[in-house]
Amino acid sequence: MRISLSRMDAPRGEEAEPKIVASGAPLRNIASYASCHGGVDRKVGAPWLDGQPTTDTQTQLRVFAGGERRNDIREEMRNIAQRMTTEEISDC
């Protein structure tokens, strides 16, 4: 499976993005996927990830959460990944 912004608005009965991807978790200070990594027309300075294999995304979230990857400015991805549950990361 690949990340797809088009799945965020999938009609009823079709597979939609997990809630953590589509909406984030504002009460835990986790932004939605699209707010940082959205389409080319909405990209805010983070890499465009639309179409990436989900296993790549899950792996990167795990290494950010574990502190093994540290190339994020102001620790933004580490902070987000550390706030995510293991289940949320697996759902991405």
C-alpha contacts under 8 A as a table, 3 or more apart, distances in Angstrom:
res1	aa1	res2	aa2	distance
1	M	53	P	5.91
1	M	54	T	5.81
2	R	50	D	7.71
2	R	51	G	5.22
2	R	52	Q	5.29
2	R	53	P	4.21
2	R	54	T	5.06
3	I	49	L	7.20
3	I	50	D	5.46
3	I	51	G	5.11
3	I	52	Q	5.62
3	I	53	P	6.36
3	I	54	T	5.91
3	I	92	C	7.72
4	S	7	R	5.56
4	S	8	M	7.45
4	S	17	E	7.78
4	S	50	D	5.30
4	S	51	G	5.72
5	L	8	M	5.48
5	L	17	E	7.90
5	L	34	A	7.22
5	L	38	G	7.22
5	L	39	G	7.39
5	L	50	D	6.37
6	S	9	D	6.25
6	S	10	A	6.99
7	R	10	A	4.86
7	R	15	E	6.88
7	R	16	A	5.00
7	R	17	E	5.66
8	M	16	A	5.43
8	M	17	E	5.02
8	M	22	A	5.78
9	D	16	A	6.87
10	A	14	E	5.83
10	A	15	E	6.60
10	A	16	A	5.35
11	P	14	E	5.75
17	E	21	V	6.17
17	E	22	A	5.92
17	E	92	C	7.88
18	P	21	V	5.40
18	P	22	A	6.28
18	P	91	D	6.32
18	P	92	C	6.60
19	K	22	A	5.05
19	K	23	S	5.53
19	K	24	G	6.61
20	I	23	S	5.56
20	I	24	G	4.27
20	I	25	A	6.22
20	I	32	S	6.59
20	I	33	Y	7.83
20	I	88	E	6.67
20	I	92	C	7.70
21	V	24	G	5.69
21	V	32	S	5.40
21	V	33	Y	4.98
21	V	34	A	7.61
21	V	92	C	6.57
22	A	32	S	5.61
22	A	33	Y	6.37
22	A	34	A	7.15
23	S	31	A	7.21
23	S	32	S	4.78
23	S	33	Y	7.61
24	G	30	I	5.25
24	G	31	A	4.72
24	G	32	S	3.89
24	G	33	Y	6.96
25	A	28	R	5.50
25	A	29	N	6.28
25	A	30	I	4.85
25	A	31	A	6.48
25	A	32	S	7.40
26	P	29	N	4.77
26	P	30	I	5.49
26	P	31	A	6.49
27	L	30	I	7.58
28	R	83	R	6.84
29	N	80	I	7.44
30	I	80	I	5.64
30	I	83	R	7.36
30	I	84	M	7.92
31	A	35	S	6.51
31	A	36	C	7.67
31	A	80	I	7.91
32	S	35	S	5.41
32	S	36	C	7.36
33	Y	36	C	5.99
33	Y	37	H	5.66
33	Y	38	G	6.67
34	A	37	H	4.99
34	A	38	G	3.78
34	A	39	G	7.19
34	A	42	R	7.85
34	A	43	K	7.98
35	S	38	G	5.89
35	S	42	R	7.62
35	S	43	K	7.64
35	S	44	V	7.46
36	C	43	K	6.22
36	C	44	V	5.52
36	C	45	G	7.14
36	C	46	A	5.81
37	H	43	K	5.81
37	H	44	V	7.14
37	H	45	G	7.97
37	H	46	A	5.64
37	H	47	P	5.91
37	H	48	W	5.00
37	H	49	L	5.93
37	H	50	D	7.66
38	G	41	D	7.73
38	G	42	R	5.51
38	G	43	K	5.15
38	G	44	V	7.80
38	G	48	W	6.29
38	G	49	L	7.43
38	G	50	D	7.22
39	G	42	R	5.31
39	G	43	K	5.77
39	G	48	W	6.58
39	G	50	D	6.92
40	V	43	K	5.24
40	V	48	W	6.92
43	K	46	A	6.71
43	K	47	P	7.74
43	K	48	W	6.76
49	L	52	Q	5.52
52	Q	56	D	6.91
52	Q	57	T	7.17
53	P	56	D	5.45
53	P	57	T	6.75
54	T	57	T	5.04
54	T	58	Q	6.07
54	T	92	C	6.30
55	T	58	Q	5.07
55	T	59	T	6.04
56	D	59	T	5.15
56	D	60	Q	6.21
57	T	60	Q	5.21
57	T	61	L	6.18
57	T	92	C	7.07
58	Q	61	L	5.15
58	Q	62	R	6.20
58	Q	89	I	5.75
58	Q	90	S	6.25
58	Q	92	C	6.34
59	T	62	R	5.14
59	T	63	V	6.33
60	Q	63	V	5.20
60	Q	64	F	6.08
60	Q	69	R	7.88
61	L	64	F	5.13
61	L	65	A	6.00
61	L	77	M	7.79
61	L	78	R	7.98
61	L	81	A	5.54
61	L	89	I	6.69
62	R	65	A	5.04
62	R	66	G	6.09
62	R	81	A	7.11
62	R	89	I	7.39
63	V	66	G	5.02
63	V	67	G	6.01
63	V	68	E	5.08
63	V	69	R	5.44
64	F	67	G	5.10
64	F	68	E	6.14
64	F	69	R	5.02
64	F	70	R	6.87
64	F	77	M	6.36
64	F	78	R	4.69
64	F	81	A	6.07
64	F	82	Q	7.49
65	A	68	E	7.80
65	A	78	R	5.35
65	A	79	N	7.40
65	A	80	I	7.82
65	A	81	A	4.68
65	A	82	Q	4.46
66	G	69	R	7.72
66	G	78	R	7.95
66	G	82	Q	7.48
67	G	70	R	6.38
67	G	78	R	6.71
69	R	72	D	7.96
69	R	78	R	7.99
70	R	75	E	7.19
70	R	78	R	7.48
71	N	75	E	7.89
72	D	75	E	5.22
72	D	76	E	6.19
72	D	77	M	6.15
72	D	78	R	7.41
73	I	76	E	6.35
75	E	78	R	5.21
75	E	79	N	6.04
76	E	79	N	5.30
76	E	80	I	6.30
77	M	80	I	5.06
77	M	81	A	5.90
78	R	81	A	5.19
78	R	82	Q	5.93
79	N	82	Q	5.26
79	N	83	R	6.42
80	I	83	R	5.29
80	I	84	M	6.58
81	A	84	M	5.18
81	A	89	I	7.93
82	Q	85	T	7.78
84	M	88	E	6.01
84	M	89	I	6.57
85	T	88	E	5.11
85	T	89	I	6.38
86	T	89	I	5.21
86	T	90	S	6.22
87	E	90	S	5.01
87	E	91	D	6.15
88	E	91	D	5.05
88	E	92	C	6.50
89	I	92	C	5.38
